[in-house]
Amino acid sequence: NNISGEIPPEIVNLTNLNQLNLGGNQLTGAIPPEIGLMTNLGRLHLNDNQLTGEIPPEIGNLTDLGQLDLSGNQLTGAIPPEIANITCVDVLSLNNNQLTGSIPIEIWNINCARFFSLNNNELTGSIPEEIDISYKGSFNLNGNQLTGVIPESLCPTWLGATWKSVKDNQFCPPYLDCGDNPATPIQVEGPI
């Protein structure tokens, strides 16, 4: 596609729309907060554009959203904790932006994501000890500035995910070993 310009706030008038895929265009400007009024959306793909500004917390109003892909933009600021209001998001892809700050604790409690990708941002902080997550598809945190020790609570995800990466961060040893199989230790450097 070759759609350019800003996403108009009037897009909210498409009240019965259940999928909005504007990925792979040349959209600019901020994601309008009015998008949070499109409560029938099941999929929201705004990936691979030139969107700027912060992720509006109103996206958390889209509680039935199954896929949220905002990857490949120039989004900045913190990940709004309201995203965790999306009760069972299958795809959460916020990678390849310029997001900063810690990953909100609420995000770690999204248990049904098949594709969880926050890689290649500027996220800081540590993975909390008390998380209870188990992703079955892709789990990607590589290319951030995460620190601390990787907690044992990450093991169910590590063992269940078909593709996973936490490399290119600033994690501290000792690195977690999630099983007695030599292939299961969590690697924090190099290809996984």
C-alpha positions in Angstrom: 0.0 0.0 0.0 1.0 3.6 -0.3 -1.3 5.4 2.1 0.3 8.4 3.7 -0.7 11.2 6.1 -2.1 10.9 9.6 -4.8 8.6 10.9 -7.8 10.8 11.2 -9.7 10.8 14.5 -12.9 10.3 12.5 -11.9 6.7 12.0 -13.8 6.0 15.1 -17.0 6.5 13.1 -16.4 3.0 11.6 -18.2 1.5 14.6 -18.8 -2.0 13.2 -15.2 -2.5 12.0 -13.7 -5.6 13.5 -10.3 -5.5 11.7 -8.1 -2.5 11.0 -5.0 -3.3 9.0 -3.0 -0.2 7.9 0.3 -1.9 8.2 3.1 -1.3 5.6 2.1 2.2 4.6 3.6 5.6 5.2 1.4 6.9 7.9 2.8 9.6 10.1 1.8 11.4 13.3 0.4 10.0 16.5 -2.1 7.2 17.0 -5.3 9.0 17.8 -6.6 8.2 21.3 -10.1 8.0 19.7 -9.0 4.6 18.4 -9.9 3.3 21.9 -13.6 3.9 21.1 -13.5 1.2 18.4 -14.5 -1.5 20.8 -15.5 -4.0 18.1 -12.0 -4.3 16.9 -10.5 -7.8 17.0 -7.3 -6.9 15.2 -5.4 -3.7 15.0 -2.3 -3.6 12.8 -0.6 -0.3 12.4 2.9 -1.8 11.9 5.6 -0.7 9.6 4.7 2.9 9.2 6.2 6.1 10.5 4.0 6.7 13.5 5.4 8.8 16.3 4.4 9.8 19.8 3.2 7.6 22.7 1.0 4.6 22.6 -2.4 6.0 23.8 -3.6 4.3 26.9 -7.1 4.2 25.4 -5.9 1.2 23.4 -6.6 -0.7 26.7 -10.3 -0.1 26.0 -10.2 -2.6 23.2 -10.7 -5.5 25.6 -11.6 -8.0 22.9 -8.6 -7.3 20.7 -6.9 -10.5 19.6 -4.0 -8.9 17.8 -2.2 -5.7 18.5 0.7 -5.0 16.1 2.4 -1.5 16.4 5.8 -2.7 15.4 8.2 -1.0 13.1 7.3 2.6 13.9 8.9 5.4 15.8 6.8 5.2 18.9 8.3 6.7 22.1 7.5 6.8 25.8 6.4 4.1 28.1 4.2 1.1 27.4 0.9 2.0 28.9 -0.2 -0.6 31.6 -3.7 -0.3 30.2 -2.7 -2.7 27.4 -3.1 -5.4 29.9 -6.9 -4.7 29.9 -6.9 -6.6 26.6 -7.9 -9.8 28.3 -6.6 -12.4 25.8 -4.4 -10.8 23.2 -2.9 -13.5 20.9 -0.4 -11.2 19.3 1.3 -8.4 21.1 3.9 -6.9 18.9 5.5 -3.6 20.0 9.0 -4.3 18.7 11.3 -2.0 16.6 10.2 1.3 18.1 11.8 3.6 20.6 9.8 2.7 23.7 11.4 3.5 27.0 10.9 2.7 30.7 10.1 -0.5 32.5 7.8 -3.1 31.2 4.6 -2.6 33.3 3.9 -5.5 35.7 0.4 -5.7 34.2 1.9 -6.7 30.8 3.6 -9.7 32.4 0.2 -11.1 33.4 -1.1 -11.5 29.8 -1.0 -15.3 29.7 -2.6 -16.2 26.3 -0.2 -14.4 24.0 1.1 -16.7 21.3 3.4 -13.9 20.0 5.0 -11.6 22.5 7.5 -9.2 21.0 9.0 -6.2 22.7 12.4 -6.5 21.1 14.6 -3.7 19.7 13.3 -0.8 21.9 15.0 1.0 24.8 13.2 -0.7 27.6 14.9 -0.7 31.0 14.3 -2.3 34.4 14.2 -6.0 35.3 11.9 -8.9 34.8 9.9 -9.2 38.0 10.2 -12.2 40.3 6.5 -12.7 40.7 5.4 -13.1 37.1 3.2 -16.0 36.1 3.5 -16.3 32.3 3.5 -19.1 29.9 3.8 -18.2 26.2 3.6 -21.0 23.6 4.8 -19.3 20.5 7.4 -16.5 20.2 8.8 -14.6 23.2 11.2 -11.9 22.3 12.8 -9.3 24.6 16.2 -9.0 22.8 17.8 -5.7 22.0 16.7 -3.6 25.0 18.5 -2.4 28.1 16.9 -4.8 30.6 19.0 -5.5 33.7 19.0 -7.7 36.8 18.8 -11.4 37.2 16.5 -13.5 35.0 13.9 -14.9 37.5 12.9 -18.6 37.6 9.3 -17.6 36.9 10.4 -17.2 33.2 11.1 -20.9 32.9 7.6 -22.0 31.8 7.7 -19.5 29.0 11.3 -20.4 28.1 10.5 -24.1 27.9 7.1 -23.7 26.1 8.0 -21.1 23.5 9.0 -22.3 20.1 11.1 -19.1 19.5 12.6 -17.1 22.3 15.3 -14.5 22.8 16.5 -12.2 25.6 20.0 -11.5 24.1 21.5 -8.1 23.8 20.4 -6.8 27.2 22.3 -6.2 30.4 21.3 -9.1 32.5 23.5 -10.2 35.4 24.8 -13.7 36.0 24.1 -16.3 37.2 22.1 -17.0 34.1 19.0 -19.1 34.7 19.0 -22.8 33.8 15.5 -24.0 33.1 16.1 -27.7 33.1 18.7 -30.4 33.0 18.9 -30.4 29.2 22.0 -28.5 28.0 19.9 -26.9 25.3 17.5 -25.2 27.7 19.7 -22.6 29.6 18.7 -19.1 28.9 21.3 -17.4 26.8 21.8 -13.7 27.0 24.5 -13.2 24.4 24.8 -14.3 20.8 22.3 -16.2 18.7 19.6 -18.3 20.4 
